[in-house]
Amino acid sequence: MAPKISLKLSNRVPRKPIRKLPATVELPRDATVEETKILIARQAGISDYNRVGLYDPTTKKTLKNRLGLVRDETNVMSAGELVVKDLGLQFAWRTVFVIEYAGPLLFHALFAYLRPYIYAPVYSKAAVEAPLTQVQWLLFAMFQLHFLKREYETVFVHRFSANTMPAWNIFRNSAFYWLMSGLLCALDIYRPGSLSERNELGPVDYLGLALFVGGEACNWIVHQHLASLRKPGGTEKGIPNCIGSSLVTCPNYMFEVTAWVGVILISRSVTVVAFICYGIYYMRLWSRGKEKALRNEFGDRYKKKRYTMLPGLI
């Protein structure tokens, strides 16, 4: 029988310790991070093993690769210790994304079809009872198509390396999408007298439509490619080699911004500008993190990128 690994367990947050955390854990030599979480959760009386966070005792960084072998964690093995934390209530990544993308779909439908009731306290009866213009209906379709695509990709395309995320994220993420791209964008686009209240498309609008369609199509292609780099249920990384990947680290973000520039050109709405600018801030952070991860993972095999999401800018 192969010898087991014996590791000391310590609480990451002494002020909020896992009360029934055992002093040590005995692991098979081939135990993965996920299997270790399951074993610790069982011994500590934690019903959902995804609540168990494991950390490097030296760097204090989380052990992210749930399928990685514990014996390959150099600092853990040299110290003979794992640092443990109860991460609290968890939700599946897929569940969080499905809920957050549902907000814009709901708000735009409500504003488009209940417009006379929503704007009645502020605008005249004639103004609120006027039908939506062709441009407003076009924007309605663009928002619906974008987030229906997001929902489809979440359920059928994306492959997540982690099982869950903290429950708090569902409120934080949903607030961004429900309030900014949902409530605020809908409130401005469908209101009487908005810059979207037009019945004819001009050259700028056709340019915006082309950017939207092209951006969404290319974003779809990139997402399909990224999903193909990971086996179902896997955590491995791959080097992107698809449309736009020769220019930036994350071409999916580049095409996401392209599509939203198209929405801005058609809507002329400051709320859409605010939404995508806020999104760019986060995509900038994520894209830089992905560039760093690819360099660390693949070394010289990966062609380093100067720009991570927008050529010449970011």
N, C-alpha and C positions, 0 to 999 in steps of 0.2 A: 504493500500500500504506500502510495506517494505521501511524503510528509506534508502536513498542513501548515498554513501560515497563521501565526498567532500575532494579533495586533492589539495594541492598547487603544481604547476609545476615550476620547475627551470631548466635552461640550464646547461648541463654537461660541456660544453665548452663555457664560456662567450664570448671568442674572436670570436667564430663562432656560434652565437646563431641561434636557429630556430626563424626566424623573426616573424612569425605569431603564435607562441606558446601561447595558452591562459594562463592566470594567474592561473586558477584552472580548474579542471575537475570534473564533477558529474558522479559517477559510480553506477550502480546497486550493491546490496550487493553481488551478486554471479558473479560479473565480473571477467573474467580471464585476465591474462597478455596480451594475444593476443587480446582479445576484447577491452582492454584498449588502446592498440596500434592503433587499427582500429579507435576508437573514437578520439584519439588525432590527428591522421593523417588527419582525415576528417576535424577537426576544424582548423588544422594548414595549410591546403591546400597541404598536401603531398600525391602524387598520389599512392605511394606504401607504405603500412603500415609497411612492413618489414624493411623499412629504420629507423623506430622509435626504438631506444634503450631505455629501461627503467632500471634505476639503483636504488639500495638501497641508501637512503640519508645518512646513517651512514657509511656503509662499502665501498660505491661507487662501489660495485660489481653488475654486470648485473643480472637482473631477468631472468634466463635462461629457466625456465619451462613455456613455453608459455600457457599451459593449467592449470597452477596453479592459485589459487584464490588470488586476490590482498589483500583481507582481512586477508589472512594467513601470509602475510609478516609483521612480528612483527615491524621492524624498520620503515617501511613505515607508518603503522597505528599509531604508537606512535608519529612520527614526523608530521604526516598529510601531507606528501610531497612525490612526485616522482621526481627523477632527469631524465631529458630527453636529448637525443642526436640524431642528424641526422647521421645515420651510412653510408650514401652515397649510391651509386648505388649498388644493390644487384643481386646476381645470385643464382638460386636454387642449393642446394648441389648436387643433382643428375646431373645437367647440368655440374657443375664444374668437377665432377669425370669422366663423359663420355668424356669430352674434354681432360683432362690430360692423360687418359689412351690411347687415340687415337694416341698420339705422338709416343710411342714406336712401335705400330703396323705399322704406316706409315713409320718411318725411317728404320726399319728392312726390310720391303718390298722393299723400294727404294734401299737400299744398296745391297740386295740380287739379285735383278733383273737388276739393272743399274750399277753393279760393274765395267764393262769395262770402262765406262765413268767417274765414280767417281774417280777411282784410276789412270787413264791414265796419269795425269800430273806428277806423282811421280814414278810409276813403269813401267817396260818394257811392250811392247805390249803382249808378250808371257805370262807374269805373270798375267796381268789383264784379258786376254781372257781365261785363264785356268778355267775350271768349278769349282764351289764350291765343297768342299769335303763332304763326308758323315757326318763328325762331324759338319761342318759348317751348313749343312742343318738340322741336328738334333737340333742345338742351335737355328736356325731360328724357327723351330717348337715349341721349348720350350718357346721362348719369345712370339710367337703368341698365344699359348695356354694359357699362364699365363695371358696375358692382355685381351684376349677375355673372359676368365673366370671373370676377374675383371669387364669388361663391362657388362656382363650378370648379375652378382651379383648387380651391381649398379642399373640396370634398374628393375630387377625382385625380388631381395632378400632383400637388405638392407632397413631398416626402420629408417629414420632420425628423431631425436627429434626436430631439428630446421628446419625451412622452407628454409632459405637462408643463405648465407655468403657474406661478402664484395666482390665486384667485383674484387678488387686487388688480392684476393686469386687465381683467375683463372690464373693470370700471374705467381705468385710465385709458385703455385703447378705445373703448366704446365712446368715451367722452369726446375724443378727437374726431372720430368719424361721425357719430350721431349729431354732435353739436356743430362742427365746422362744415363738413361736406354735406351734412343733412340739413339741420335746422337753418343755419345762417345762409348757406348758399340758396336753399329753396326760398327762404324769406325774401331775398333780394331779387332772384331771377323771376319769380312769378308775381311780384307786386305790380300794381298799376303804375305806369310811368317809369318802369325800370328801363335800362339801356337794352334789355333783351326783348322789350315789347315792340318788335318789328315784324313785318310780314314779308319782307323781301331780303334775299341774301345778296350781299355784294362781294367783290373780290376778296376782301379780308375774311369774310365768312367762309368762302370756298377754300381759302388757304387753311383756315382753322379746321374745317372738316377733313381736309386731306391730312393734316398733321394728326388729328385724332384717330382716323382710320389707320394710317400708317403706324402710328405709335402703338395702338392697341394690338395690331396684327403682329408687329415685331416683338412686343412684350410677350404675347402668347407663344411665339416661337422660342424665345429665350427660356420661358418657364418650362416648356416641354423638354428642352435640352437639359436644363439644370436638374429636372426630375430624373432624367435618364442616367445621370452621373451617380445616382445612389440606388442601391438595391432596395426593394420593399422591406421596411423594418430595419434598414441599415443605418449606419452613422458615418460611413466613409465620405471623404471629400473627393472631388474630381476637378481637373483643370478645365474651365469653360472654353469651348471652342465652337462658337456659333456667331451669328450675326451680331456685330458690334463689339465682340470680345477682344478684337485686336486694338480697339480704341480705348476702352475703359474696363475696369475690373468688373463692374456690375452693369452690363448693358440693359438689364431689365429695368433698372432705375432710370437710365437714360431715356428709354422709350416711354416709361411711365410719365416722366416730365414732358416729353414731346407731346403725348396725348393731351395732357392738361393745359399745355400752352395753346393747343387747338381750342379747348373749351373756353379759355380766357379770351381768345380772339373773337369768338362768337358771342359770348355772354357780356363782355366788357364789364364784368362784375368784380368789384374789389374784394368781395368775400371769397371768390374762387382763387384770386391772387394770394390772399392771406392763407387759405387752406394749403395750396401747393408750396408756398414759401415755408410754412411750418413743416410740411412733409419733407422738403428738401433738407432742412436742418437735420432731421433724424436719418434720412437716407445717406447723407454725407457721413455721419458717424458710423452707420452700419457698413457702408462701402469701404471705408478705411479699415475697419475691423476685418473685413473679408480679405482685403489686399494683404494685410499683415498675416492672417491665418494661412493664406495660400503660399506666401513666401516661406513661412516657417515649416509648412507641411511638405512642400515639394522642392525647396531650395533652387538649384540651378535649372531644374527641369521646367520651372515656371518663368515665363517671360514677364518681368516686373513691369507694372504700369505706372506711369507718372500721374495719370488722372484716373480717379476711381469711379466717377459716374457721369460727369459732363466734360467732354473734351475741351481743353483750353481754360476751364474754369475750376472744376473740383476734381 
